[in-house]
Amino acid sequence: MREKVKEGYEEGDYEGDYREGRDVREKEKELFEGLFNEISGPEVLDLGCGTGLPFDQYLVDQGFEVKGLDISDKHVKKARENIPEAEFFQGDFFEKEFGDNSFDAVVSFYAIFHIPREEHEKLFTQIREWVKDDGAVLLTLGPEKMDEHRGEIGGEEMLWSSYSPEKNLELLKESGFKILETYTEDYREETHFWVLAQPE
Ligand SMILES: C[S@@+](CC[C@H](N)C(=O)[O-])C[C@H]1O[C@@H](n2cnc3c(N)ncnc32)[C@H](O)[C@@H]1O
């Protein structure tokens, strides 16, 4: 699945197909406000950061120190060009080692559903280790149960995998998080499930 997803983002016209005209929207800003209210320091990690636009730019503009991780070389290169104030790393979610309690916030938008759902709990547990006890997380997750759902982004084949929102909330709780807010977003023909949570 990783190879296909990486290939899809390397080869596809991601910006033309998916990003065009998109900005941080009012509801998203509210969710970010909720995140900012829960944290007391500036260090944020963005998992599956893509080209860094618009979210990492938004975070940098708010005064945060942003690190981003993405499996696509192309996206990391663009992110570095787009937001020189942030630091971007190329690699899989599980490849890069950040120390425990390293971040005030961990965020991830439209990315976690690109790894097999059987690995989501392991990733939530890893995120719990990276985020400080008084930190918080803001994540978008799959809107429904999907087992290797196939589709297209930017003219290339793409894969998604997710449990239901209810099961995702259960897994987050089991990984040591308390759920603060959820939001189901309808964007073009897609639905996404946002979760704001903090360490229990
Ligand atoms: C739909 S894009 C979202 C990008 C960005 N978060 C945004 O909101 O515009 C999904 C991103 O996740 C990255 N990604 C997918 N699987 C990954 C993995 N296993 N490790 C790291 N990044 C991954 C892709 O390369 C892509 O940039």
PDBQT file of the ligand as one rigid body, heavy atoms in Angstrom, charges set to zero:
ROOT
HETATM    1  C1  LIG A 301      -3.947  13.973   0.887  1.00  0.00    +0.000 C 
HETATM    2  S1  LIG A 301      -2.263  14.367   1.180  1.00  0.00    +0.000 S 
HETATM    3  C2  LIG A 301      -2.449  15.564   2.503  1.00  0.00    +0.000 C 
HETATM    4  C3  LIG A 301      -1.272  16.486   2.617  1.00  0.00    +0.000 C 
HETATM    5  C4  LIG A 301      -1.436  17.624   3.634  1.00  0.00    +0.000 C 
HETATM    6  N1  LIG A 301      -1.548  17.089   4.976  1.00  0.00    +0.000 N 
HETATM    7  C5  LIG A 301      -2.626  18.484   3.281  1.00  0.00    +0.000 C 
HETATM    8  O1  LIG A 301      -3.567  18.560   4.085  1.00  0.00    +0.000 OA
HETATM    9  O2  LIG A 301      -2.624  19.117   2.218  1.00  0.00    +0.000 OA
HETATM   10  C6  LIG A 301      -1.604  12.958   2.035  1.00  0.00    +0.000 C 
HETATM   11  C7  LIG A 301      -0.128  13.058   2.303  1.00  0.00    +0.000 C 
HETATM   12  O3  LIG A 301       0.257  11.972   3.149  1.00  0.00    +0.000 OA
HETATM   13  C8  LIG A 301       1.514  11.512   2.727  1.00  0.00    +0.000 C 
HETATM   14  N2  LIG A 301       1.678  10.119   3.185  1.00  0.00    +0.000 N 
HETATM   15  C9  LIG A 301       0.950   9.042   2.785  1.00  0.00    +0.000 A 
HETATM   16  N3  LIG A 301       1.388   7.925   3.397  1.00  0.00    +0.000 NA
HETATM   17  C10 LIG A 301       2.419   8.305   4.195  1.00  0.00    +0.000 A 
HETATM   18  C11 LIG A 301       3.273   7.587   5.082  1.00  0.00    +0.000 A 
HETATM   19  N4  LIG A 301       3.164   6.258   5.240  1.00  0.00    +0.000 N 
HETATM   20  N5  LIG A 301       4.216   8.285   5.757  1.00  0.00    +0.000 NA
HETATM   21  C12 LIG A 301       4.347   9.646   5.582  1.00  0.00    +0.000 A 
HETATM   22  N6  LIG A 301       3.554  10.363   4.751  1.00  0.00    +0.000 NA
HETATM   23  C13 LIG A 301       2.596   9.705   4.062  1.00  0.00    +0.000 A 
HETATM   24  C14 LIG A 301       1.461  11.661   1.205  1.00  0.00    +0.000 C 
HETATM   25  O4  LIG A 301       2.718  11.646   0.586  1.00  0.00    +0.000 OA
HETATM   26  C15 LIG A 301       0.725  12.987   1.035  1.00  0.00    +0.000 C 
HETATM   27  O5  LIG A 301       1.595  14.078   0.963  1.00  0.00    +0.000 OA
ENDROOT
TORSDOF 0
